[in-house]
Amino acid sequence: QMKVTRHLAISGRVQGVGFRFYLQKKARELGLTGWVRNRHDGAVEAMIQGEPETVETMTAWARRGPPSAVVAEGRISDGTGDYATFETRPTE
């Protein structure tokens, strides 16, 4: 099965609102691999990997986020790497 990898950089009111927790929960529900972390600039960054349709579902969700988030911008680009699980990484 073909896999795609996407890098997400989500800005707005996305820290302190459960964005990482919900993104990880959703990614695991969808069977995606990769990681998510907060960035020092206030954004949330993620690398997601899986089947193209599933990755598209996740990126569409990330552009909205959980109910308490206010997404100002969602930058999506091609990602790299190969991931076995989905994890939360330390802030960078």
C-alpha positions as a Markdown table, in Angstrom:
| # | Residue | x | y | z |
|---|---|---|---|---|
| 1 | Gln | 0.0 | 0.0 | 0.0 |
| 2 | Met | 1.3 | 3.5 | -0.9 |
| 3 | Lys | 2.2 | 5.8 | 2.0 |
| 4 | Val | 2.5 | 9.5 | 2.0 |
| 5 | Thr | 4.2 | 11.8 | 4.6 |
| 6 | Arg | 3.1 | 15.3 | 5.3 |
| 7 | His | 4.6 | 18.0 | 7.5 |
| 8 | Leu | 2.1 | 20.2 | 9.3 |
| 9 | Ala | 2.7 | 23.6 | 10.9 |
| 10 | Ile | -0.4 | 24.9 | 12.6 |
| 11 | Ser | -0.5 | 28.4 | 14.1 |
| 12 | Gly | -3.1 | 30.4 | 16.0 |
| 13 | Arg | -4.5 | 29.6 | 19.4 |
| 14 | Val | -3.3 | 26.0 | 19.3 |
| 15 | Gln | -1.2 | 25.6 | 22.5 |
| 16 | Gly | -2.9 | 25.1 | 25.9 |
| 17 | Val | -6.1 | 23.9 | 24.2 |
| 18 | Gly | -5.4 | 20.1 | 23.9 |
| 19 | Phe | -4.4 | 20.3 | 20.2 |
| 20 | Arg | -1.5 | 17.9 | 20.5 |
| 21 | Phe | -3.6 | 15.4 | 22.6 |
| 22 | Tyr | -6.5 | 15.4 | 20.1 |
| 23 | Leu | -4.2 | 15.3 | 17.1 |
| 24 | Gln | -2.4 | 12.2 | 18.5 |
| 25 | Lys | -5.7 | 10.6 | 19.4 |
| 26 | Lys | -7.2 | 11.2 | 15.9 |
| 27 | Ala | -4.0 | 10.0 | 14.2 |
| 28 | Arg | -3.9 | 6.8 | 16.2 |
| 29 | Glu | -7.7 | 6.2 | 15.5 |
| 30 | Leu | -6.9 | 6.6 | 11.7 |
| 31 | Gly | -3.9 | 4.3 | 11.9 |
| 32 | Leu | -1.4 | 7.0 | 11.1 |
| 33 | Thr | 2.2 | 7.1 | 12.2 |
| 34 | Gly | 4.5 | 10.1 | 12.9 |
| 35 | Trp | 4.7 | 12.7 | 15.7 |
| 36 | Val | 3.4 | 15.9 | 17.1 |
| 37 | Arg | 5.0 | 18.7 | 19.2 |
| 38 | Asn | 4.6 | 22.2 | 20.4 |
| 39 | Arg | 7.1 | 24.8 | 19.0 |
| 40 | His | 8.6 | 27.7 | 20.9 |
| 41 | Asp | 6.9 | 30.1 | 18.4 |
| 42 | Gly | 3.5 | 29.0 | 19.7 |
| 43 | Ala | 2.7 | 26.8 | 16.7 |
| 44 | Val | 2.0 | 23.0 | 16.7 |
| 45 | Glu | 4.1 | 20.9 | 14.4 |
| 46 | Ala | 3.4 | 17.4 | 13.2 |
| 47 | Met | 4.6 | 14.8 | 10.8 |
| 48 | Ile | 1.9 | 12.4 | 9.7 |
| 49 | Gln | 2.3 | 9.2 | 7.5 |
| 50 | Gly | -0.2 | 6.8 | 6.1 |
| 51 | Glu | -2.4 | 6.1 | 3.1 |
| 52 | Pro | -3.2 | 9.2 | 1.0 |
| 53 | Glu | -6.9 | 9.3 | 1.9 |
| 54 | Thr | -6.3 | 9.0 | 5.6 |
| 55 | Val | -3.5 | 11.6 | 5.6 |
| 56 | Glu | -6.0 | 13.9 | 3.8 |
| 57 | Thr | -8.6 | 13.3 | 6.5 |
| 58 | Met | -6.0 | 14.2 | 9.2 |
| 59 | Thr | -4.8 | 17.3 | 7.4 |
| 60 | Ala | -8.4 | 18.5 | 7.0 |
| 61 | Trp | -9.0 | 17.9 | 10.8 |
| 62 | Ala | -5.8 | 19.8 | 11.6 |
| 63 | Arg | -6.9 | 22.9 | 9.7 |
| 64 | Arg | -9.9 | 23.1 | 12.2 |
| 65 | Gly | -8.4 | 21.4 | 15.3 |
| 66 | Pro | -10.3 | 20.6 | 18.5 |
| 67 | Pro | -13.3 | 22.8 | 19.5 |
| 68 | Ser | -11.2 | 25.0 | 21.9 |
| 69 | Ala | -8.6 | 25.8 | 19.2 |
| 70 | Val | -8.5 | 28.7 | 16.8 |
| 71 | Val | -6.4 | 27.8 | 13.8 |
| 72 | Ala | -5.1 | 30.9 | 12.0 |
| 73 | Glu | -2.9 | 29.1 | 9.5 |
| 74 | Gly | -2.2 | 25.5 | 8.5 |
| 75 | Arg | 0.9 | 25.1 | 6.4 |
| 76 | Ile | 1.1 | 21.6 | 4.8 |
| 77 | Ser | 4.1 | 20.3 | 2.9 |
| 78 | Asp | 5.7 | 17.0 | 1.9 |
| 79 | Gly | 7.4 | 15.3 | 4.8 |
| 80 | Thr | 10.2 | 12.8 | 5.2 |
| 81 | Gly | 11.0 | 9.8 | 7.4 |
| 82 | Asp | 9.6 | 6.5 | 8.2 |
| 83 | Tyr | 7.6 | 6.1 | 11.4 |
| 84 | Ala | 6.4 | 3.0 | 13.2 |
| 85 | Thr | 4.1 | 4.6 | 15.8 |
| 86 | Phe | 2.6 | 8.0 | 16.6 |
| 87 | Glu | 4.2 | 9.9 | 19.4 |
| 88 | Thr | 4.3 | 13.3 | 21.2 |
| 89 | Arg | 7.7 | 14.8 | 21.0 |
| 90 | Pro | 9.2 | 17.5 | 23.3 |
| 91 | Thr | 8.8 | 21.2 | 22.5 |
| 92 | Glu | 11.4 | 22.4 | 20.0 |
